[in-house]
């Protein structure tokens, strides 16, 4: 089982055949059994493609406060927690379910790939799936039978991720070593070359890379160094889904302990 | 493997003996292999108890932009994305790693339990672990050898979670059925009775429950209906960790596709 977890990788080529409904049900049921604050999520499924990478299944995993409000209304209660607090917990519930679906899918011979644009397309997803207010799409997950068999991808060395008792000062040598491990790892796998994708440089920066030497740290630098991913756009999408962040007031309150 | 996922449950009683360092390393390495946007997380470990439920290990899983900035600085780049966008992706990275650690731990005979208060104790955690700015604790995870063997906990019925093509209108009968499945399931397991815990009623509400009939929907109603969990407190903790939300401006930008 540990081997299976270590072998996980995203799949970007899928067979046409659709996983059987019983399989889909098993995978979602396994996702449901992940640990949660309060099951503050819902899972939308679309079999009607075309989906990215021609995957037969597209799941959209949402933070869902609508269902909580329905359940609380049934019991004669109203939500008082702030939208930011609710979203912070609901996102965790949603992502734990999604993660466990990935593991379940892999154990059944299926492959998956996350798509990160859902929060920026919330209004469109809301229209497509007729979402009620208080449901916010967090992430999408492609699924199907793999038509490729890539290796697991490189990761930072353990000592760049796990810190006991205190967060160390990361000196330039450590940063360089972590960067080199990532870059050399991806280059050895010809990852970007096979993907055929480099993020284009904006502004006056001069292109010094080709698909032969472009690798992970350059890729994430261009991503987070060029994509403005403005707060106001996310806030606007959240607002259209019935969530307000950055304008709420209230009092401090206690912690929340223990999952189920 | 699917059975193992379906059997997962939180553990609140632990043996004293500490899992071996090799085991801890295997579990964190498995967590690292989860799918990510950009490895925007770090994992803090404390073996020095006492921790809640006397668990020998306490992990604190953090959204980490500090490391990203170090890597980007090494490549001559600066982050331009908004803090809200960064946190939205970093929280997903952090939770996917945490979820995969849970599965890895279970596969090795260990038990786990999430603790949700980290975002409200961010400043204290920051001091305890000497966190640099741009690192925000999202969730904590207890781990150790289980000294109890509880059953997996009830979940909503599948048709209250998985929606194909459109989000249905949830009628009162469906809501009641979902509520009853949760409540009866928890009552059959004597969950709250064994836990010995009920959330106290605030204000003028009259207590009508005892540990014998108090169950899940009443519990989450009291949680989200009484805990103000104010936005300003979360924003204050985020601010102290170097993140500003609700006051940033910028432009819209493109999506982000595909995990690794």
HADDOCK unambig.tbl for C-alpha pairs under 7 A between the chains (distance, minus, plus):
assign (segid A and resid 1 and name CA) (segid B and resid 1 and name CA) 6.43 0.50 0.50
assign (segid A and resid 1 and name CA) (segid B and resid 107 and name CA) 6.38 0.50 0.50
assign (segid A and resid 2 and name CA) (segid B and resid 30 and name CA) 6.95 0.50 0.50
assign (segid A and resid 2 and name CA) (segid B and resid 104 and name CA) 5.84 0.50 0.50
assign (segid A and resid 2 and name CA) (segid B and resid 107 and name CA) 6.77 0.50 0.50
assign (segid A and resid 5 and name CA) (segid B and resid 30 and name CA) 5.90 0.50 0.50
assign (segid A and resid 5 and name CA) (segid B and resid 33 and name CA) 6.96 0.50 0.50
assign (segid A and resid 6 and name CA) (segid B and resid 30 and name CA) 5.46 0.50 0.50
assign (segid A and resid 6 and name CA) (segid B and resid 33 and name CA) 5.81 0.50 0.50
assign (segid A and resid 8 and name CA) (segid B and resid 33 and name CA) 6.72 0.50 0.50
assign (segid A and resid 9 and name CA) (segid B and resid 260 and name CA) 6.32 0.50 0.50
assign (segid A and resid 10 and name CA) (segid B and resid 259 and name CA) 6.16 0.50 0.50
assign (segid A and resid 10 and name CA) (segid B and resid 260 and name CA) 5.34 0.50 0.50
assign (segid A and resid 29 and name CA) (segid B and resid 158 and name CA) 6.93 0.50 0.50
assign (segid A and resid 30 and name CA) (segid B and resid 2 and name CA) 6.94 0.50 0.50
assign (segid A and resid 30 and name CA) (segid B and resid 5 and name CA) 5.90 0.50 0.50
assign (segid A and resid 30 and name CA) (segid B and resid 6 and name CA) 5.45 0.50 0.50
assign (segid A and resid 32 and name CA) (segid B and resid 155 and name CA) 6.79 0.50 0.50
assign (segid A and resid 33 and name CA) (segid B and resid 5 and name CA) 6.95 0.50 0.50
assign (segid A and resid 33 and name CA) (segid B and resid 6 and name CA) 5.79 0.50 0.50
assign (segid A and resid 33 and name CA) (segid B and resid 8 and name CA) 6.71 0.50 0.50
assign (segid A and resid 38 and name CA) (segid B and resid 220 and name CA) 6.78 0.50 0.50
assign (segid A and resid 42 and name CA) (segid B and resid 161 and name CA) 4.94 0.50 0.50
assign (segid A and resid 42 and name CA) (segid B and resid 162 and name CA) 6.28 0.50 0.50
assign (segid A and resid 43 and name CA) (segid B and resid 161 and name CA) 5.94 0.50 0.50
assign (segid A and resid 43 and name CA) (segid B and resid 162 and name CA) 4.81 0.50 0.50
assign (segid A and resid 43 and name CA) (segid B and resid 163 and name CA) 6.21 0.50 0.50
assign (segid A and resid 44 and name CA) (segid B and resid 162 and name CA) 5.87 0.50 0.50
assign (segid A and resid 44 and name CA) (segid B and resid 163 and name CA) 4.86 0.50 0.50
assign (segid A and resid 44 and name CA) (segid B and resid 164 and name CA) 5.67 0.50 0.50
assign (segid A and resid 44 and name CA) (segid B and resid 165 and name CA) 6.81 0.50 0.50
assign (segid A and resid 45 and name CA) (segid B and resid 163 and name CA) 6.12 0.50 0.50
assign (segid A and resid 45 and name CA) (segid B and resid 164 and name CA) 4.60 0.50 0.50
assign (segid A and resid 45 and name CA) (segid B and resid 165 and name CA) 6.01 0.50 0.50
assign (segid A and resid 46 and name CA) (segid B and resid 164 and name CA) 6.03 0.50 0.50
assign (segid A and resid 46 and name CA) (segid B and resid 165 and name CA) 5.43 0.50 0.50
assign (segid A and resid 70 and name CA) (segid B and resid 175 and name CA) 6.80 0.50 0.50
assign (segid A and resid 71 and name CA) (segid B and resid 175 and name CA) 6.27 0.50 0.50
assign (segid A and resid 71 and name CA) (segid B and resid 179 and name CA) 6.68 0.50 0.50
assign (segid A and resid 71 and name CA) (segid B and resid 217 and name CA) 6.96 0.50 0.50
assign (segid A and resid 72 and name CA) (segid B and resid 221 and name CA) 5.34 0.50 0.50
assign (segid A and resid 77 and name CA) (segid B and resid 221 and name CA) 6.15 0.50 0.50
assign (segid A and resid 77 and name CA) (segid B and resid 225 and name CA) 6.13 0.50 0.50
assign (segid A and resid 78 and name CA) (segid B and resid 225 and name CA) 5.42 0.50 0.50
assign (segid A and resid 79 and name CA) (segid B and resid 224 and name CA) 5.31 0.50 0.50
assign (segid A and resid 79 and name CA) (segid B and resid 225 and name CA) 4.48 0.50 0.50
assign (segid A and resid 80 and name CA) (segid B and resid 224 and name CA) 6.17 0.50 0.50
assign (segid A and resid 80 and name CA) (segid B and resid 225 and name CA) 5.08 0.50 0.50
assign (segid A and resid 80 and name CA) (segid B and resid 226 and name CA) 6.22 0.50 0.50
assign (segid A and resid 80 and name CA) (segid B and resid 227 and name CA) 6.79 0.50 0.50
assign (segid A and resid 80 and name CA) (segid B and resid 228 and name CA) 5.51 0.50 0.50
assign (segid A and resid 81 and name CA) (segid B and resid 224 and name CA) 5.80 0.50 0.50
assign (segid A and resid 81 and name CA) (segid B and resid 225 and name CA) 6.99 0.50 0.50
assign (segid A and resid 81 and name CA) (segid B and resid 227 and name CA) 5.95 0.50 0.50
assign (segid A and resid 81 and name CA) (segid B and resid 228 and name CA) 4.45 0.50 0.50
assign (segid A and resid 81 and name CA) (segid B and resid 229 and name CA) 5.08 0.50 0.50
assign (segid A and resid 81 and name CA) (segid B and resid 230 and name CA) 6.42 0.50 0.50
assign (segid A and resid 82 and name CA) (segid B and resid 228 and name CA) 6.77 0.50 0.50
assign (segid A and resid 82 and name CA) (segid B and resid 229 and name CA) 6.08 0.50 0.50
assign (segid A and resid 82 and name CA) (segid B and resid 230 and name CA) 5.40 0.50 0.50
assign (segid A and resid 82 and name CA) (segid B and resid 231 and name CA) 5.47 0.50 0.50
assign (segid A and resid 84 and name CA) (segid B and resid 231 and name CA) 5.78 0.50 0.50
assign (segid A and resid 85 and name CA) (segid B and resid 229 and name CA) 6.11 0.50 0.50
assign (segid A and resid 85 and name CA) (segid B and resid 231 and name CA) 6.47 0.50 0.50
assign (segid A and resid 92 and name CA) (segid B and resid 95 and name CA) 6.40 0.50 0.50
assign (segid A and resid 95 and name CA) (segid B and resid 92 and name CA) 6.41 0.50 0.50
assign (segid A and resid 95 and name CA) (segid B and resid 95 and name CA) 6.55 0.50 0.50
assign (segid A and resid 95 and name CA) (segid B and resid 96 and name CA) 6.60 0.50 0.50
assign (segid A and resid 96 and name CA) (segid B and resid 95 and name CA) 6.60 0.50 0.50
assign (segid A and resid 96 and name CA) (segid B and resid 96 and name CA) 6.53 0.50 0.50
assign (segid A and resid 96 and name CA) (segid B and resid 99 and name CA) 5.80 0.50 0.50
assign (segid A and resid 99 and name CA) (segid B and resid 96 and name CA) 5.81 0.50 0.50
assign (segid A and resid 99 and name CA) (segid B and resid 99 and name CA) 6.56 0.50 0.50
assign (segid A and resid 104 and name CA) (segid B and resid 2 and name CA) 5.83 0.50 0.50
assign (segid A and resid 107 and name CA) (segid B and resid 1 and name CA) 6.38 0.50 0.50
assign (segid A and resid 107 and name CA) (segid B and resid 2 and name CA) 6.77 0.50 0.50
assign (segid A and resid 113 and name CA) (segid B and resid 258 and name CA) 6.12 0.50 0.50
assign (segid A and resid 113 and name CA) (segid B and resid 259 and name CA) 5.84 0.50 0.50
assign (segid A and resid 114 and name CA) (segid B and resid 258 and name CA) 5.40 0.50 0.50
assign (segid A and resid 114 and name CA) (segid B and resid 259 and name CA) 5.16 0.50 0.50
assign (segid A and resid 115 and name CA) (segid B and resid 257 and name CA) 4.95 0.50 0.50
assign (segid A and resid 115 and name CA) (segid B and resid 258 and name CA) 4.77 0.50 0.50
assign (segid A and resid 115 and name CA) (segid B and resid 259 and name CA) 6.64 0.50 0.50
assign (segid A and resid 116 and name CA) (segid B and resid 256 and name CA) 5.34 0.50 0.50
assign (segid A and resid 116 and name CA) (segid B and resid 257 and name CA) 5.61 0.50 0.50
assign (segid A and resid 116 and name CA) (segid B and resid 258 and name CA) 6.78 0.50 0.50
assign (segid A and resid 117 and name CA) (segid B and resid 255 and name CA) 4.79 0.50 0.50
assign (segid A and resid 117 and name CA) (segid B and resid 256 and name CA) 5.40 0.50 0.50
assign (segid A and resid 117 and name CA) (segid B and resid 257 and name CA) 6.58 0.50 0.50
assign (segid A and resid 120 and name CA) (segid B and resid 255 and name CA) 6.99 0.50 0.50
assign (segid A and resid 129 and name CA) (segid B and resid 165 and name CA) 5.80 0.50 0.50
assign (segid A and resid 129 and name CA) (segid B and resid 166 and name CA) 4.14 0.50 0.50
assign (segid A and resid 129 and name CA) (segid B and resid 167 and name CA) 5.74 0.50 0.50
assign (segid A and resid 130 and name CA) (segid B and resid 166 and name CA) 5.70 0.50 0.50
assign (segid A and resid 130 and name CA) (segid B and resid 167 and name CA) 5.77 0.50 0.50
assign (segid A and resid 131 and name CA) (segid B and resid 167 and name CA) 5.47 0.50 0.50
assign (segid A and resid 153 and name CA) (segid B and resid 260 and name CA) 6.51 0.50 0.50
assign (segid A and resid 155 and name CA) (segid B and resid 32 and name CA) 6.79 0.50 0.50
assign (segid A and resid 158 and name CA) (segid B and resid 29 and name CA) 6.93 0.50 0.50
assign (segid A and resid 161 and name CA) (segid B and resid 42 and name CA) 4.95 0.50 0.50
assign (segid A and resid 161 and name CA) (segid B and resid 43 and name CA) 5.95 0.50 0.50
assign (segid A and resid 162 and name CA) (segid B and resid 42 and name CA) 6.29 0.50 0.50
assign (segid A and resid 162 and name CA) (segid B and resid 43 and name CA) 4.82 0.50 0.50
assign (segid A and resid 162 and name CA) (segid B and resid 44 and name CA) 5.88 0.50 0.50
assign (segid A and resid 163 and name CA) (segid B and resid 43 and name CA) 6.21 0.50 0.50
assign (segid A and resid 163 and name CA) (segid B and resid 44 and name CA) 4.86 0.50 0.50
assign (segid A and resid 163 and name CA) (segid B and resid 45 and name CA) 6.11 0.50 0.50
assign (segid A and resid 164 and name CA) (segid B and resid 44 and name CA) 5.68 0.50 0.50
assign (segid A and resid 164 and name CA) (segid B and resid 45 and name CA) 4.59 0.50 0.50
assign (segid A and resid 164 and name CA) (segid B and resid 46 and name CA) 6.04 0.50 0.50
assign (segid A and resid 165 and name CA) (segid B and resid 44 and name CA) 6.80 0.50 0.50
assign (segid A and resid 165 and name CA) (segid B and resid 45 and name CA) 5.99 0.50 0.50
assign (segid A and resid 165 and name CA) (segid B and resid 46 and name CA) 5.44 0.50 0.50
assign (segid A and resid 165 and name CA) (segid B and resid 129 and name CA) 5.79 0.50 0.50
assign (segid A and resid 166 and name CA) (segid B and resid 129 and name CA) 4.14 0.50 0.50
assign (segid A and resid 166 and name CA) (segid B and resid 130 and name CA) 5.70 0.50 0.50
assign (segid A and resid 167 and name CA) (segid B and resid 129 and name CA) 5.73 0.50 0.50
assign (segid A and resid 167 and name CA) (segid B and resid 130 and name CA) 5.77 0.50 0.50
assign (segid A and resid 167 and name CA) (segid B and resid 131 and name CA) 5.47 0.50 0.50
assign (segid A and resid 175 and name CA) (segid B and resid 70 and name CA) 6.78 0.50 0.50
assign (segid A and resid 175 and name CA) (segid B and resid 71 and name CA) 6.27 0.50 0.50
assign (segid A and resid 179 and name CA) (segid B and resid 71 and name CA) 6.66 0.50 0.50
assign (segid A and resid 217 and name CA) (segid B and resid 71 and name CA) 6.96 0.50 0.50
assign (segid A and resid 220 and name CA) (segid B and resid 38 and name CA) 6.80 0.50 0.50
assign (segid A and resid 221 and name CA) (segid B and resid 72 and name CA) 5.34 0.50 0.50
assign (segid A and resid 221 and name CA) (segid B and resid 77 and name CA) 6.15 0.50 0.50
assign (segid A and resid 224 and name CA) (segid B and resid 79 and name CA) 5.31 0.50 0.50
assign (segid A and resid 224 and name CA) (segid B and resid 80 and name CA) 6.17 0.50 0.50
assign (segid A and resid 224 and name CA) (segid B and resid 81 and name CA) 5.80 0.50 0.50
assign (segid A and resid 225 and name CA) (segid B and resid 77 and name CA) 6.13 0.50 0.50
assign (segid A and resid 225 and name CA) (segid B and resid 78 and name CA) 5.42 0.50 0.50
assign (segid A and resid 225 and name CA) (segid B and resid 79 and name CA) 4.48 0.50 0.50
assign (segid A and resid 225 and name CA) (segid B and resid 80 and name CA) 5.09 0.50 0.50
assign (segid A and resid 225 and name CA) (segid B and resid 81 and name CA) 6.99 0.50 0.50
assign (segid A and resid 226 and name CA) (segid B and resid 80 and name CA) 6.22 0.50 0.50
assign (segid A and resid 227 and name CA) (segid B and resid 80 and name CA) 6.81 0.50 0.50
assign (segid A and resid 227 and name CA) (segid B and resid 81 and name CA) 5.97 0.50 0.50
assign (segid A and resid 227 and name CA) (segid B and resid 253 and name CA) 5.81 0.50 0.50
assign (segid A and resid 227 and name CA) (segid B and resid 254 and name CA) 6.83 0.50 0.50
assign (segid A and resid 228 and name CA) (segid B and resid 80 and name CA) 5.52 0.50 0.50
assign (segid A and resid 228 and name CA) (segid B and resid 81 and name CA) 4.46 0.50 0.50
assign (segid A and resid 228 and name CA) (segid B and resid 82 and name CA) 6.77 0.50 0.50
assign (segid A and resid 228 and name CA) (segid B and resid 250 and name CA) 6.79 0.50 0.50
assign (segid A and resid 228 and name CA) (segid B and resid 251 and name CA) 6.16 0.50 0.50
assign (segid A and resid 228 and name CA) (segid B and resid 252 and name CA) 6.56 0.50 0.50
assign (segid A and resid 228 and name CA) (segid B and resid 253 and name CA) 5.68 0.50 0.50
assign (segid A and resid 229 and name CA) (segid B and resid 81 and name CA) 5.09 0.50 0.50
assign (segid A and resid 229 and name CA) (segid B and resid 82 and name CA) 6.09 0.50 0.50
assign (segid A and resid 229 and name CA) (segid B and resid 85 and name CA) 6.12 0.50 0.50
assign (segid A and resid 229 and name CA) (segid B and resid 252 and name CA) 5.79 0.50 0.50
assign (segid A and resid 229 and name CA) (segid B and resid 253 and name CA) 5.11 0.50 0.50
assign (segid A and resid 230 and name CA) (segid B and resid 81 and name CA) 6.43 0.50 0.50
assign (segid A and resid 230 and name CA) (segid B and resid 82 and name CA) 5.42 0.50 0.50
assign (segid A and resid 230 and name CA) (segid B and resid 249 and name CA) 6.57 0.50 0.50
assign (segid A and resid 230 and name CA) (segid B and resid 250 and name CA) 4.85 0.50 0.50
assign (segid A and resid 230 and name CA) (segid B and resid 251 and name CA) 5.21 0.50 0.50
assign (segid A and resid 230 and name CA) (segid B and resid 252 and name CA) 5.39 0.50 0.50
assign (segid A and resid 231 and name CA) (segid B and resid 82 and name CA) 5.48 0.50 0.50
assign (segid A and resid 231 and name CA) (segid B and resid 84 and name CA) 5.80 0.50 0.50
assign (segid A and resid 231 and name CA) (segid B and resid 85 and name CA) 6.47 0.50 0.50
assign (segid A and resid 231 and name CA) (segid B and resid 248 and name CA) 6.17 0.50 0.50
assign (segid A and resid 231 and name CA) (segid B and resid 249 and name CA) 6.41 0.50 0.50
assign (segid A and resid 231 and name CA) (segid B and resid 250 and name CA) 6.87 0.50 0.50
assign (segid A and resid 232 and name CA) (segid B and resid 249 and name CA) 6.25 0.50 0.50
assign (segid A and resid 232 and name CA) (segid B and resid 250 and name CA) 6.94 0.50 0.50
assign (segid A and resid 233 and name CA) (segid B and resid 252 and name CA) 5.95 0.50 0.50
assign (segid A and resid 245 and name CA) (segid B and resid 246 and name CA) 6.67 0.50 0.50
assign (segid A and resid 246 and name CA) (segid B and resid 245 and name CA) 6.64 0.50 0.50
assign (segid A and resid 246 and name CA) (segid B and resid 246 and name CA) 4.12 0.50 0.50
assign (segid A and resid 248 and name CA) (segid B and resid 231 and name CA) 6.14 0.50 0.50
assign (segid A and resid 249 and name CA) (segid B and resid 230 and name CA) 6.57 0.50 0.50
assign (segid A and resid 249 and name CA) (segid B and resid 231 and name CA) 6.41 0.50 0.50
assign (segid A and resid 249 and name CA) (segid B and resid 232 and name CA) 6.20 0.50 0.50
assign (segid A and resid 250 and name CA) (segid B and resid 228 and name CA) 6.83 0.50 0.50
assign (segid A and resid 250 and name CA) (segid B and resid 230 and name CA) 4.84 0.50 0.50
assign (segid A and resid 250 and name CA) (segid B and resid 231 and name CA) 6.85 0.50 0.50
assign (segid A and resid 250 and name CA) (segid B and resid 232 and name CA) 6.90 0.50 0.50
assign (segid A and resid 251 and name CA) (segid B and resid 228 and name CA) 6.19 0.50 0.50
assign (segid A and resid 251 and name CA) (segid B and resid 230 and name CA) 5.23 0.50 0.50
assign (segid A and resid 252 and name CA) (segid B and resid 228 and name CA) 6.61 0.50 0.50
assign (segid A and resid 252 and name CA) (segid B and resid 229 and name CA) 5.84 0.50 0.50
assign (segid A and resid 252 and name CA) (segid B and resid 230 and name CA) 5.45 0.50 0.50
assign (segid A and resid 252 and name CA) (segid B and resid 233 and name CA) 5.96 0.50 0.50
assign (segid A and resid 253 and name CA) (segid B and resid 227 and name CA) 5.86 0.50 0.50
assign (segid A and resid 253 and name CA) (segid B and resid 228 and name CA) 5.73 0.50 0.50
assign (segid A and resid 253 and name CA) (segid B and resid 229 and name CA) 5.17 0.50 0.50
assign (segid A and resid 254 and name CA) (segid B and resid 227 and name CA) 6.88 0.50 0.50
assign (segid A and resid 255 and name CA) (segid B and resid 117 and name CA) 4.79 0.50 0.50
assign (segid A and resid 255 and name CA) (segid B and resid 120 and name CA) 6.95 0.50 0.50
assign (segid A and resid 256 and name CA) (segid B and resid 116 and name CA) 5.32 0.50 0.50
assign (segid A and resid 256 and name CA) (segid B and resid 117 and name CA) 5.32 0.50 0.50
assign (segid A and resid 257 and name CA) (segid B and resid 115 and name CA) 4.96 0.50 0.50
assign (segid A and resid 257 and name CA) (segid B and resid 116 and name CA) 5.61 0.50 0.50
assign (segid A and resid 257 and name CA) (segid B and resid 117 and name CA) 6.55 0.50 0.50
assign (segid A and resid 258 and name CA) (segid B and resid 113 and name CA) 6.14 0.50 0.50
assign (segid A and resid 258 and name CA) (segid B and resid 114 and name CA) 5.41 0.50 0.50
assign (segid A and resid 258 and name CA) (segid B and resid 115 and name CA) 4.74 0.50 0.50
assign (segid A and resid 258 and name CA) (segid B and resid 116 and name CA) 6.73 0.50 0.50
assign (segid A and resid 259 and name CA) (segid B and resid 10 and name CA) 6.20 0.50 0.50
assign (segid A and resid 259 and name CA) (segid B and resid 113 and name CA) 5.84 0.50 0.50
assign (segid A and resid 259 and name CA) (segid B and resid 114 and name CA) 5.11 0.50 0.50
assign (segid A and resid 259 and name CA) (segid B and resid 115 and name CA) 6.56 0.50 0.50
assign (segid A and resid 260 and name CA) (segid B and resid 9 and name CA) 6.35 0.50 0.50
assign (segid A and resid 260 and name CA) (segid B and resid 10 and name CA) 5.35 0.50 0.50
assign (segid A and resid 260 and name CA) (segid B and resid 153 and name CA) 6.60 0.50 0.50
